[in-house]
């Protein structure tokens, strides 16, 4: 199979994997939380709220950021937890 077709199939597989993750996260952040300007939470809390694994939430956030539909910041806090700030535009 030519490389161009292989890349296209890889992209389709990736979108099939990430599409539902992005939709679930967007639904939670926009519909359930009421389109807040900023959400301060952890990956674990987002995972629990969306019923997904933390790695899946990380993938969905990365997709939203790459598409310029969200901003994401991660910083350590005093107790060692990572705090994330996500802004999503609908």
Residue pairs with C-beta under 8 A, 6 or more apart in sequence:
1 9
17 59
18 59
18 60
18 63
21 52
21 56
21 57
21 59
21 60
21 63
22 60
22 63
22 64
24 50
24 51
24 52
24 60
25 46
25 50
25 52
25 57
25 60
25 61
25 64
25 88
26 64
26 69
26 88
26 90
28 46
28 49
28 50
29 36
29 39
29 86
29 88
30 88
30 90
32 49
33 39
35 90
37 87
38 85
38 86
38 87
39 85
39 86
39 87
39 88
40 83
40 84
40 85
41 83
41 84
41 86
42 81
42 82
42 83
42 84
43 54
43 57
43 58
43 82
43 84
44 54
46 52
46 54
46 57
46 84
46 86
47 53
47 54
47 56
47 57
50 57
52 60
61 70
61 72
61 84
61 86
62 72
64 70
64 72
64 86
64 88
65 71
65 72
69 88
69 89
70 86
70 87
70 88
70 89
71 85
71 86
71 87
72 84
72 85
72 86
73 84
73 85
74 82
74 83
74 84
74 85
75 82
75 83
76 82
76 83
77 83
